[in-house]
Amino acid sequence: MINVQDIVSTLESRLDAQGTDYYNFENNYKTAINESVKFIVSLIDRAIEENKITSEVLYTLQESSVIQLSKYSRFTYDDNAVWSIRSINPLPKTEAIEGVTEVTHENKLLSVTRNDLVHVYSHYWCKRLTKEEWELNAQNPFSPGNIVINCSNLEHGSMDNVSFAYLSPYSYGMKVTVGEETIPVKEIEIRPYIPEKRVTLFYVKRPEEVTQVTDTINLHGKLFGFLIEKCLNYIAYEQGDNTNIFQLSQRELQLITSILS
């Protein structure tokens, strides 16, 4: 965890702005911190994908959620909460959370998040497919995500020899009402089909926006110095010196890998 106050104090010192109002939290530091945190999480995600570091470095942002699929074997999730997907595990063994009211699945056309259940284990995982692979695998019983094998009767917690797959979010015409507005939703589809069964989504949540100087940031303390440099870069970018903090360069990948190793 990193304290925002420590960041602001260090930035003031580095910018020689202590005791002045040339830079302030609302107009300068807050935006610089939030944009820099997003950049760093993107950089870590890239390093994890390239197997340069392990996902444990994001432990403060890693979450799981049990979801009951729609009748079409699809689910949706809050894009404002999910930064990136780590894995999707079908047919998990789950247990009810004591004291939490059971969530009912009334609208079968859409999925529902089962906040009343905790993930125990799953013997399955989904391979992520491109749209082309999705179509090619459909009729091949030996390929992940085929539609030849019928899995609708598989039980949660089972361990049959089945290879599941998922397709990245698409809009299939389903809509939800948010306040007074009806908006389309994007859904992830699971195959072989397991309609109205459960999956567990493991993901990295979006970092919470810093709003006050008393806030904390859910990043490893080792990243404090790197975060300071990114904030300074962002402030310089605002001042118009053409600094670009958004370039995911190999140099910065190497730097963050060495910091977190």
N, C-alpha and C positions, 0 to 999 in steps of 0.2 A: 504494500500500500504506500502511496505517495501523498503527502499533504500538499494541498494547493497553496497554502500560506508559505510553505518552504520554497515552492517554485517562484511565487511572486517576489519574495524577498531576494532570492538569487538573481532573478531577472532585473530587479531594481538596481542591485549592486553591479551587475554586468553592464547595464545601460547607463550607469552613473546617474540614475534618476531618483535616488533616495532624497526625500524631503521636497520633491517637486511634483507638480501635477501634469507634467508634459505627457507622461504615460499613466494610464489608470486602469483599474481592473475591468470596468464595464466596457470601455472602448478599445482596449488593446490586449490586455493579458488574457481575459476570458476566451476570446475568439482564438487567440494564438494557441492556448492550451488545448482547447477542444479539437481544433484542426490537427494539431500535432499528435494528439492521442489517436485519432483516426488513422493518421499516416503510419504510426508505429504499429498499430494492430494489423494493418494491411501488410506491412513489412514482415511482421512475425508470421502471419498466415502464409506468405510466400515462402519464407524460410522453412516452415514446417512442411509445405508441399514438396519442397526440393530436398527434404530429409536432412537439412542442415542442423536443425534443432528438434527437440521433441515437444509434443503438444503440452507437456506439463508446465511450460513457462506461462501459459495462459490459464492456469488453474483457477484464478480468481474470476475468470469470465466464462468458465465452462459450466454448462447446465444440461439437464435432461428433462424430457417431457413425454409422458405417456399419452398417446393419441388414439382414439377409436376412429377407424376409417369409415368413409361413406359407403353406400351400397355399390359404388363404382370402384371401390378399392383405391380411393384417393384421399388426400388430406391437405389442408391449408394451414398456414402458420402466420404469425404476426411478423411481417417483414421489418417492422420498426424495432422488434426485439431481437431478431436473429441476425447475427453478422455473417456467420458461415456454418455450414453443416459439417459435422465430424463423421457421423454415421447414422444410418437408419436400420434399426433392428426389429424385424417382424416377430410377431407371436411371442412376446416376452412373458415370462412368468411374473406376475405382479401380486402385490398385497394391498389390501385396503389400509388407508391411513386412519388410525384411530381418532375419532372425534371429528372427522371431516364428512360432511353430507355427501352421499353417493350422487355422482353426476349421471343424469339420464341422457340417453341418445334418442331424442324425439324426432329430429329432422334427419332422416336417413340419407337425404340428398347431399348432406355436408358432413364433414368430420366434426368431432368434438374432442377438446382437450380434457383428459381425465385427471383433473387436479386432486381427485380423491384416491389415486393409486400411486404406489411407488414401484419403480422398476427393481426386480430382483435379479433376473438373468434372461438371456436369450441365446439360443443356439444358432440363430440365423443373422445374416447381415445382407444388406442390399448393395449390389454393384451399381455404380452410377453409369448410365449409358447415354450416348449421344442419340439424337433422333434417328439417324441412319442405323445405328446398332439396334435400337429399339424395334425397328421394323424388320431387320434381318433376323433377329433372334426369335421372333414371335412363333414361328412354326418349327423351330429346332428344339427338340426335347432335351438336348444336352447343353443348351445355352442358358445363361442367366436371364430371367425375365421372359421365359417362353409362356405361351398360352395353351400348350399341349397338356401339361400336367395340371390336374385339378387339385387345388390345395384348400378349397373352401371348407373342408371338414377337418383340417389339421387343428389340433388343440394348442392353446397357449402353453409354452414350456416344452413343447415336443421337440424332437431332434431327428426328423426325417432328412433324407439326403435330397434337399431341395436348394436350388440356387436362385435367390430372389434378385430383383433389380428395380431401380427406380429411374424415372424420367424427370428432368428438371421442370420447374413449375411452368405450367401453361394455363391459359384461361379456357375453361370448358363450358362457359355460359352460366355458371352458378353466380349468384349475387347475394350479398348480405346487406342488412340495413344498419347503418351507423348514424345514430341520431335521427335526423330527418332525411338523410341521404342514402340512396341505394347504390352500392358500388360493386363492380365485378371482382371476383377473387381468383387468384392463381392457385392451382393445386398440383401437388406431386402425386404421380400415379405409381402404384406398386404392382408388380407381376412376379410370378403367377398370382392371379387374383385371389385376394382374401377379404372379400367384402364384409364390412362391419366388424372385422377383427381389429386387434390392437397392434400398434408399433411403438417403439420408443425412439424418439428423436434426440440425438446427442448433438449439441451445437455450442458455438461460441456466441455469447450474447453481445449485443452492441454496448459499448462503453456508455455509461450514463453521462449526460452532458454536465459539465461543471457550470454551476450557476452562482455559487458563493465562494468567497475566499476561504471559508471554513470547511469546504468539501474535501473529500479524499478521492484519489484515483485508483482504480483496481488494476494497477500494473506493478510488476516486480520492482522492488527498490533499486535493483541494479541499473534500471533504465533511467534513473533520475538525471544523470549528466546528459544522456542522449536526448531526453525530453527537453532539457534546457536549451540545447543547441538547436533543436527543431523550432522551439518557440522563438528564439532569436532570429532564425532564418525567416520565420513567418512575419515577424515584425519588420524585418528588413525588406521583405517582399511587399508589405503594405506601403513602405516608404518609397518603393519604386526603383530598387536597385537590380531588378530582374532576377533575383534569387528564386529558384524553383524548388519548393520543398516537397513537391508531389512526385518527383521522379524516383521510381523504385530501382535505383542503380545497383549493380553488382558490388560496388564498393560499400554501400550502406548495408547490403545483405551480409557481407563479410564482417562488417563492424558490429552489427547487432548479434550475429552468430557468436563472435568472440566475447561480447559482453555477457551473453546468457549461457555460455558453455561452462 
